Amino acid sequence: MRSIWNGAISFGLVSIPIKLVNATESHSISFRQIHLADGGRIRYRKVCELDGEEVPSAEIGKGYEEADGSVIPITDEDLAQLPLATAKTIEIMSFVPAEEIDPLQMDAAYYLAANGATAAKPYILLREALKRSRKVAIAKYALRGRERLGMLRVVDDVIAMHGLLWPDEIRVPEGVAPDVEVTVRDAELDLADALMATLGEVEMASLHDDYRDAVEAMIAAKAGGAFEPVEASGEPAGGQVIDLMAALEKSVRAAKASRGEAGGAGGAGGAEEAETEAAAEVTPMRRGGTGRKTSAAPKAVGGKKSTAASAKKTAATAAAKSTSAASKKKTAAKSTAGKSGTTKSTSAASAKKAGAGAKKAATPRKRASA
């Protein structure tokens, strides 16, 4: 790999000659600007504002423009004579735990290669010291006309350096966080934890740029004259109001099903179980700050009838019971009246019979003839 800077690492009184090599590369597809009418390339030419002539790169230098518009020329020799210890040196200032470095500060990454055989031992010494301490080195260095901050750490058997932004270059996130009060329930956190555990870890080396592949395939198809545009499928996910609990539950089931684990929505009866579970566990969310709106839960197979039908059936049953009670009461009244009449009739007959018996007893019997 081609080095972009030569210098040394200053580790106390130890100096380690090194070469700076880019640790990353861009694989993004670049496009040219063209004239739509005829496909001609659009090129930018560097033209002097004073004489209107195009200027070659060899005749272009640096200059600082002041507030009044005047320009002060600055040469590479001027920059090289600056009294900076970091002009050709990566000066280590301290060693700190890696977790103290805010990832927001991280910028470009470089590999530091030992420059020559004499640099091998001090290079390995610094590498092993970083490994054993489990710390990173904070250093200053100068590159491309400015002093920068760097972090040295061990990657495999190589010392890598991450360019760091200065603390005052990190913007304060004012107005970025949501400005509404939201309460997150423990049940929602539990589901989020379950989803994180189900998704698990991923091999970083297996990640791939699918967009770049699609662009390359489109370019190849257009070059062969066989390109046919396809409309994008699916709807954008942004801006939708969702039931958070339902979304989390569905995500957990989908993640488990994709991994073939038990409890996923796949397999025989899995879809019905998923729908039934969602209907039983989904909690309605507050929308718009006024009232509550409950999303309609899907019916489970063999479930109960609707609430309206149940209410209608209950009312009919109550009416039937009321009618039956009234009928029984009327029948009981008639029966009582009938029994009372029978009792009166029986009493009258008994009285009449008793009267007749008394009259018969009062009449004297005739004596029999001698």
MOBEL-V34215 format. One record per pair of residues at least 24 apart in sequence whose ideal C-beta (glycine too) atoms are under 6 Angstrom apart, sorted by the first residue. I is the first residue (numbers start at 1). GAP is how many residues later the second one is. Records with the same first field share a line. If there is no record, write none. Layout:
I->GAP / GAP
This chain:
7->81 / 82
8->81
9->81
10->79 / 81
11->81 / 115
14->108
16->103 / 106 / 107
17->98 / 99 / 102
18->94 / 97
19->94 / 96
20->90
21->90 / 92
23->86 / 87 / 88 / 137
24->85
29->186
84->58
86->54 / 55 / 56 / 61
87->55
90->49 / 51
91->48 / 49
92->45 / 47
93->45
94->44
95->40 / 42
97->38
98->38
101->50
104->66
105->59 / 60
106->56
107->56 / 58
108->55
109->53
110->51
111->47 / 49
112->47 / 49
127->27 / 32
130->24
191->57
194->58
195->56 / 57
198->54 / 57 / 58
199->56
243->39 / 42 / 52
245->37 / 38
246->32 / 36
276->24
